[in-house]
Amino acid sequence: MRIAIIGAGVAGLATAKVLTQAGHEVQVFDRTPDVGGVWSRTRRYPGLTTQSPKAQYSLSDFPMPKEFPEWPSGEQVQAYLAAYATAFGLDRTLRLRTEVTAARPHGGAGGGWTVETTDGAGRHSTEDFDQLVVANGVFCEPTVPAYPGVEEFTAAGGRLCAATEFHDAQEARGSRVLVVGYGKSACDVAVAISEVAESTDVIARQLLWKVPRRIGGFLNFKMLLLTRMGEALFRYRRLRGIEKFLHGPGNGVRRRMIDSIGSVSVRQFGLGRLALVPRGSMEGIVRGAIGLATEGFFEAVADGGIEVRRDQTITRLLARNGKPFAQLADGSTLPADLVVCATGFNQAVPFLPAPVRERLLDERGNFMLYRQIMPVDIPGLYFNGYNSSFFSPLNAEMAALWIAAAVARAVPLPSTEDVRQAVVDQLAFLDTATDGHHCKGTKIIPYSMHNVDEVLGDLSLNINVLVRASHWLNPINPAAYRRLTPALLRRLPADASMAIPVPTTPPLPSGLDVAADAPFIEKDSPR
């Protein structure tokens, strides 16, 4: 089939790789000049690094270079994804500097999509495709508050921008800067700016718990939170195995395990002395957003290089004596040559026509996606990357397998009504578990591996049970899943997998342990 993919980030590239290996003709559209999505040079802010360590942020069959640090920089991740595209022959599928302006279903029994694009030179084109995959990302369009007085503020020389629009810390040299937000992006950019700015204030509506990269100064946080045990500490909609104990007789132990991380954070960062202890328990991280502590952030606060204005928002921007200022909710004003907003993202698909969006979204604007992938009743349309998690590349890869199988009609699906009810139930669970903070149904943290298991369960495919068991105490290793793509492709109908031979025993990438190379298990295998 001829398949269009919108977005050349992690999800788009993983999908293109799997579908190309399945024999399809793929075109990947992205409006930026390079691959990488959130890691593109057009969107990287100073201080950007991964939140997960490099092993957990790697694609299963393409490990990050050994020389990369434990938490690679944004530039390194983009280079890694560009190398991935080249290694798997995806460069020929890429249509960079090309924005999809419209994607319309053909209608009728034949299905298909018409995609309209505009390239960097302003040339318009229209092409037809059999299937469409939306992988534009849930962190695609930054949200910048519409502050009153912005015209007066900018006329006085002030600048208001999103963090993803701020690319060089030197632009803040000698300036009085306000960074709005308290997530990882806000703290990352605040540290970089504080090194050159006259003053740096962080305007935090709500403090979030920050997890140390190395708990107690030595234990990598992945040993606690990036394991199946770490995920099991948070109640999922269906309990299984040890989860039944942790959320039953062992509930007290479970709570103490989570809260102990918060206690360590308070001591390690001196949060009490800095008056930066968040309200609520550490378990509340699932209701907002878990944040990996930015190196140097709390040290800069302690040294006076950064001042955190907790429980505050900007109510208006203004000019005073010809100089730019910002007014806070408590009535105070701060000089503000530059206001950088790290205030989240808007999940949107403006290129889809209104009738499609009406069927895609519920009455609250949540994406109605089965397995975070398939709309309830829109033939030929799939999503990838709408499953933000601790292991986003792995979740994207497994979703790509699901899409390849669905295109080949090899996914056994419930009835349309049962699919719809499953989506409604999942959104209701996320509403309760995250207090509604699930980015319109696209954030599945901390239930990353539950999603992987459900997706692979539909395909009757998974890795060796002993390797899965090892991930209860050891960090999830995406490399353990590297044999699943060739395993699936061998099972697809011949006319969907004849273009590229699938090796029976892929070579082991350097730097992987023996456990990661343990055999996979197909659920219908006699093994």
C-alpha positions in Angstrom: 0.0 0.0 0.0 0.9 3.6 -0.3 1.0 5.1 3.2 1.5 8.7 4.3 3.1 9.5 7.7 2.8 13.0 9.2 5.8 13.7 11.4 9.4 12.6 11.3 10.0 12.3 15.1 10.6 9.1 17.0 7.1 7.7 16.3 7.1 8.7 12.6 10.5 7.2 12.0 9.7 4.0 13.8 6.5 3.6 11.9 8.2 4.3 8.6 10.8 1.7 9.3 8.3 -1.1 10.2 6.0 -0.3 7.3 8.8 -0.1 4.8 10.1 -3.5 6.0 6.6 -4.8 5.5 6.8 -3.9 1.9 4.7 -0.7 1.8 5.5 2.5 -0.1 5.9 5.2 2.6 6.2 8.9 2.5 7.1 10.8 5.7 6.1 14.5 5.8 7.6 17.0 8.3 7.6 20.8 8.1 11.0 21.1 9.8 14.4 20.8 7.9 15.5 17.8 9.9 14.2 14.6 11.5 13.7 14.4 15.3 10.4 16.0 16.1 10.8 17.6 19.5 14.6 17.1 19.1 14.7 19.1 15.9 17.2 22.1 15.9 14.2 24.3 15.2 12.7 23.4 18.6 15.6 22.7 20.9 15.9 25.1 23.9 19.2 25.5 25.8 19.9 22.8 28.4 17.6 20.2 26.7 18.3 16.6 27.6 16.4 13.4 27.7 14.4 12.6 30.9 15.0 8.8 30.6 18.6 7.4 30.4 20.0 6.7 27.0 19.3 2.9 27.2 15.7 3.4 28.0 15.3 6.1 25.3 16.8 3.9 22.6 15.0 2.1 19.8 15.1 -1.6 20.3 17.4 -2.5 17.3 19.5 0.6 17.2 21.3 1.4 20.6 22.6 4.8 21.2 26.4 5.3 20.9 28.4 4.2 23.9 30.1 7.5 24.0 26.8 9.3 24.7 26.3 10.4 28.3 23.7 8.8 30.5 21.3 11.6 29.6 22.0 12.7 26.1 21.6 16.3 24.9 18.9 17.3 22.5 21.5 17.7 19.8 22.8 14.2 20.4 19.3 12.7 20.3 18.6 14.4 17.0 21.9 13.1 15.5 20.9 9.6 16.8 17.5 9.7 15.1 19.1 11.0 11.8 21.5 8.0 12.0 18.6 5.7 12.6 16.8 7.0 9.5 19.9 6.5 7.4 20.7 3.1 8.8 17.2 1.7 7.8 17.0 3.4 4.4 14.4 5.9 5.5 16.1 9.0 4.0 14.4 8.2 0.6 11.0 8.3 2.3 11.5 11.8 3.9 9.8 14.9 2.6 11.2 17.5 5.0 10.4 21.2 4.9 7.0 20.1 3.8 3.9 20.9 5.8 0.7 18.9 5.5 -2.1 21.4 5.2 -5.0 19.0 4.7 -5.7 15.3 4.8 -9.1 14.2 3.6 -10.7 10.8 3.5 -11.9 9.7 0.1 -15.1 8.1 1.4 -16.8 5.1 -0.1 -15.8 1.5 0.1 -12.4 2.0 -1.4 -11.1 4.2 1.4 -7.9 6.2 1.0 -6.8 9.7 1.8 -5.9 12.8 -0.2 -3.0 14.7 1.3 -2.3 18.3 0.5 1.1 19.8 1.2 3.2 23.0 0.9 6.9 22.8 0.7 9.6 25.3 1.8 9.5 27.1 -1.5 5.7 27.6 -1.3 4.9 24.9 -3.8 1.6 23.1 -3.3 0.9 19.5 -4.2 -1.8 16.9 -3.8 -1.3 13.2 -3.5 -3.4 10.1 -2.8 -2.6 7.4 -0.3 -4.2 4.2 0.8 -3.6 4.8 4.6 -2.6 7.7 6.8 -0.6 7.7 10.0 -0.6 10.8 12.2 2.7 11.0 14.1 2.9 14.8 14.6 3.4 14.4 18.3 1.6 15.5 21.4 4.3 18.0 22.1 4.0 19.7 18.7 2.3 23.0 19.3 3.5 25.0 22.4 0.9 26.8 24.5 1.7 30.4 25.3 -0.8 32.2 27.6 -2.7 35.1 26.1 -1.5 37.7 28.6 -3.3 41.0 28.7 -1.0 43.9 27.8 1.3 42.0 25.6 1.2 44.8 22.9 2.3 47.4 25.4 5.0 45.0 26.8 6.5 44.2 23.4 6.4 47.9 22.3 8.6 48.6 25.4 11.1 46.0 24.1 9.9 43.0 26.0 9.9 39.5 24.3 7.4 36.7 25.0 8.1 33.3 23.6 7.7 29.5 24.2 10.6 27.6 25.4 10.8 25.7 22.1 11.2 29.0 20.3 14.2 30.0 22.5 17.3 28.4 21.0 20.3 30.3 22.3 21.0 31.2 25.9 23.1 34.2 24.8 19.9 35.9 23.7 19.3 36.4 27.4 22.7 37.8 28.3 22.3 40.8 30.7 18.5 40.5 30.6 15.9 40.2 33.4 14.2 36.9 32.6 11.0 35.3 33.8 10.6 31.5 33.1 6.9 30.4 33.4 6.4 26.8 34.5 8.0 24.3 36.8 8.3 21.2 34.6 11.5 19.8 33.3 11.6 22.2 30.3 11.2 25.2 32.6 13.9 24.1 34.9 16.3 23.1 32.1 16.0 26.5 30.4 16.1 28.4 33.6 19.5 26.9 34.5 20.9 27.7 31.1 19.6 31.3 31.2 20.7 32.0 34.7 24.3 31.6 33.7 24.2 34.7 31.5 21.1 36.7 32.6 21.1 39.6 35.0 18.3 37.9 36.9 16.2 34.7 36.5 12.8 34.2 38.2 10.8 31.0 37.8 7.0 31.7 38.0 5.6 28.4 39.3 1.8 28.1 39.5 2.3 24.7 41.3 5.4 23.0 42.5 6.0 19.5 41.3 8.0 16.7 42.8 11.4 16.4 41.3 13.1 13.0 41.2 16.9 13.0 41.6 18.8 11.6 38.6 20.8 9.7 41.2 18.9 9.1 44.3 21.1 9.7 47.4 23.8 10.8 45.0 24.6 7.3 43.6 21.5 5.2 42.7 20.3 5.9 39.2 16.5 6.6 39.4 15.9 4.1 36.7 16.6 1.3 39.2 13.4 2.4 41.1 11.0 3.9 38.6 11.9 2.5 35.2 11.2 -1.1 36.2 8.0 -3.1 36.1 8.0 -3.0 39.9 8.2 0.8 39.7 5.2 0.9 37.4 3.3 -1.5 39.6 3.5 1.0 42.5 0.8 3.0 40.7 -2.6 1.4 40.5 -3.7 0.4 36.9 -7.3 -0.2 35.9 -6.8 -4.0 36.0 -4.6 -5.5 38.6 -2.5 -8.6 37.9 0.0 -10.8 39.7 2.0 -8.9 42.4 -0.1 -5.8 41.7 -2.9 -7.4 43.6 -0.7 -7.6 46.6 0.8 -4.1 46.3 -2.7 -2.5 46.1 -4.2 -4.9 48.6 -2.5 -6.3 51.7 0.8 -4.6 50.8 -0.7 -1.2 50.2 1.1 0.3 53.2 4.5 -1.0 52.0 3.8 0.4 48.5 3.0 3.8 49.8 6.1 3.9 51.9 8.2 2.9 48.9 6.8 5.8 46.9 7.0 8.4 49.7 10.5 7.4 50.5 11.6 8.8 47.2 9.9 12.1 48.1 11.7 12.1 51.5 15.1 11.6 49.8 14.3 14.4 47.3 13.6 16.8 50.2 16.8 15.9 52.0 19.0 15.7 48.9 17.9 19.0 47.4 17.4 20.8 50.7 13.8 21.6 49.7 12.8 22.5 53.2 15.5 25.1 53.5 14.6 26.5 50.1 10.8 26.5 50.9 10.2 24.4 47.8 8.6 21.3 49.2 5.6 20.5 47.0 2.1 20.1 48.5 0.8 16.5 48.6 2.6 13.2 48.6 5.1 11.8 46.1 2.3 9.5 44.9 0.7 12.6 43.5 3.2 12.7 40.7 1.0 10.5 38.6 -1.7 13.2 38.8 0.5 15.8 37.3 3.8 15.2 35.7 6.9 13.5 37.0 9.9 15.7 36.6 13.5 14.6 36.5 15.5 17.2 38.5 17.6 19.4 36.3 21.3 19.3 37.2 22.3 22.6 38.8 18.7 23.9 39.3 18.4 23.7 43.1 22.0 24.6 43.5 21.3 27.8 41.5 18.3 28.5 43.7 20.4 28.1 46.8 23.1 30.4 45.4 20.6 33.1 44.4 21.1 32.7 40.6 17.5 31.5 40.3 14.5 32.7 42.4 11.4 30.5 42.4 8.1 32.4 42.9 5.9 29.6 44.1 2.1 29.6 43.8 2.2 32.5 41.4 1.1 33.3 37.9 1.5 36.2 35.6 -1.7 38.2 35.4 -0.7 40.8 32.8 2.3 42.2 31.0 2.9 46.0 31.0 5.3 48.8 30.5 6.5 51.1 33.2 8.6 54.2 32.4 9.2 52.7 29.0 10.5 49.4 30.4 8.8 45.9 30.1 7.4 44.5 33.3 5.1 41.6 34.4 2.5 41.7 37.1 2.0 38.6 39.3 -1.2 37.2 41.0 -0.1 38.7 44.3 0.0 42.2 42.8 3.8 42.5 42.7 5.6 43.4 39.5 8.9 42.2 38.2 11.1 43.7 35.4 10.9 41.3 32.5 13.0 41.9 29.3 12.2 38.3 28.4 9.4 35.9 29.3 9.9 32.3 28.4 6.8 30.1 28.7 7.3 26.4 29.4 3.5 26.0 29.9 2.7 22.8 28.0 1.5 21.9 24.6 -1.7 21.8 22.6 -2.6 18.5 21.1 -4.2 19.3 17.7 -4.7 17.9 14.2 -5.7 21.0 12.2 -5.1 19.3 8.9 -7.9 16.9 9.4 -11.4 18.1 8.3 -14.0 19.0 10.9 -16.2 16.0 10.3 -13.2 13.7 11.0 -12.2 15.6 14.1 -15.7 15.4 15.4 -15.5 11.6 15.2 -12.0 11.5 16.5 -12.5 13.6 19.7 -15.0 13.2 22.5 -17.1 16.1 23.8 -14.1 17.3 26.0 -11.6 17.2 23.2 -10.0 13.9 24.3 -8.6 11.7 21.5 -10.7 8.5 21.2 -7.9 6.1 20.3 -8.0 2.3 20.9 -4.7 1.2 22.3 -3.6 4.9 21.8 -3.5 4.1 18.1 -6.7 3.6 16.2 -9.7 5.9 16.0 -13.0 4.1 16.8 -14.6 4.3 13.4 -12.4 6.1 10.9 -11.1 3.6 8.4 -7.5 3.9 7.2 -6.4 6.3 9.9 -3.8 5.5 12.6 -1.9 7.5 15.3 1.5 6.9 16.7 3.2 8.9 19.4 -0.1 9.6 21.2 1.2 7.4 24.0 3.6 9.7 25.9 5.5 7.5 28.3 8.7 6.8 30.2 9.7 4.6 27.2 8.3 6.7 24.3 10.5 5.1 21.6 9.6 1.6 22.8 5.9 2.4 23.0 6.1 3.9 19.5 7.9 0.8 18.1 5.3 -1.5 19.5 2.5 0.7 18.1 4.2 0.6 14.7 4.0 -3.2 14.8 0.3 -3.0 15.7 -0.2 -0.6 12.8 1.6 -2.9 10.3 -0.5 -5.8 11.5 -3.7 -3.7 11.3 -2.9 -2.6 7.8 -2.5 -6.3 6.9 -5.8 -7.0 8.7 -4.0 -9.3 11.1 -5.2 -7.7 14.3 -8.3 -9.4 15.8 -10.5 -6.6 16.9 -13.7 -6.4 19.0 -16.8 -5.0 17.6 -17.0 -1.3 16.9 -19.1 -0.7 20.0 -16.8 -2.8 22.2 -13.8 -0.8 20.8 -15.7 2.4 21.6 -16.5 1.3 25.1 -12.9 0.2 25.8 -11.7 3.7 24.8 -14.4 5.4 27.0 -13.3 3.1 30.0 -9.7 3.9 29.5 -10.3 7.7 29.4 -12.5 7.4 32.5 -9.6 5.6 34.3 -7.1 8.2 33.2 -9.4 10.9 34.5 -9.4 9.4 37.9 -5.7 8.3 38.0 -4.3 11.6 36.8 -7.0 14.0 38.0 -7.6 14.8 34.4 -4.0 15.7 33.6 -3.5 13.2 30.7 -3.0 15.6 27.8 -6.4 14.8 26.2 -5.9 11.1 26.6 -2.4 11.0 25.1 -0.2 10.7 28.2 0.0 7.2 29.7 2.7 7.8 32.3 3.2 5.8 34.5 1.5 3.0 32.7 4.1 2.6 29.9 4.6 -1.1 30.0 0.9 -1.9 30.5 0.4 -0.3 27.1 3.2 -2.3 25.6 1.7 -5.5 27.0 -1.8 -4.7 25.7 -0.5 -3.8 22.2 1.6 -7.0 22.0 -1.3 -9.1 23.5 -3.4 -8.1 20.5 -0.6 -9.5 18.3 -0.1 -12.7 20.3 3.5 -11.7 20.6 5.9 -10.9 23.4 9.4 -11.4 24.7 10.6 -14.3 26.8 8.8 -14.5 30.1 12.0 -14.7 32.0 13.3 -11.5 30.5 10.0 -9.8 31.4 10.5 -11.2 34.9 14.0 -9.7 35.1 12.5 -6.3 34.3 10.6 -6.3 37.5 13.8 -5.5 39.4 16.1 -4.3 36.6 15.3 -1.3 34.3 13.3 -2.1 31.2 15.7 -2.7 28.4 14.1 -1.8 25.0 16.8 -3.9 23.3 15.0 -7.0 24.6 12.2 -6.3 22.2 14.4 -6.1 19.0 13.4 -9.5 17.6 9.7 -8.7 17.6 9.6 -6.8 14.4 11.1 -9.6 12.3 8.9 -12.1 14.1 5.8 -10.1 13.2 6.8 -9.5 9.6 7.3 -13.3 9.1 3.6 -13.8 10.1 2.1 -11.1 7.9 0.5 -12.1 4.6 3.1 -12.6 1.9 2.0 -9.6 -0.2 2.6 -7.3 2.8 6.1 -8.4 3.6 7.8 -9.4 0.4 9.8 -6.2 -0.3 12.6 -6.6 2.3 14.0 -9.9 3.5 13.6 -10.3 7.3 16.7 -11.9 8.9 16.0 -14.9 11.1 18.7 -14.0 13.6 19.5 -10.3 13.7 23.0 -9.5 14.8 23.3 -8.4 18.4 24.1 -4.7 18.6 27.3 -3.9 20.6 27.0 -3.1 24.2 23.9 -5.2 25.0 23.8 -7.8 27.7 22.9 -11.4 27.4 19.4 -11.0 28.9 18.5 -8.5 26.3 19.2 -11.1 23.6 17.0 -13.8 25.1 14.5 -15.3 22.6 11.1 -13.8 22.1 8.0 -15.9 22.6 5.0 -15.9 20.3 2.0 -16.6 22.4 0.8 -19.3 20.1 4.3 -20.9 20.0 4.6 -24.4 21.5 7.3 -23.0 23.7 
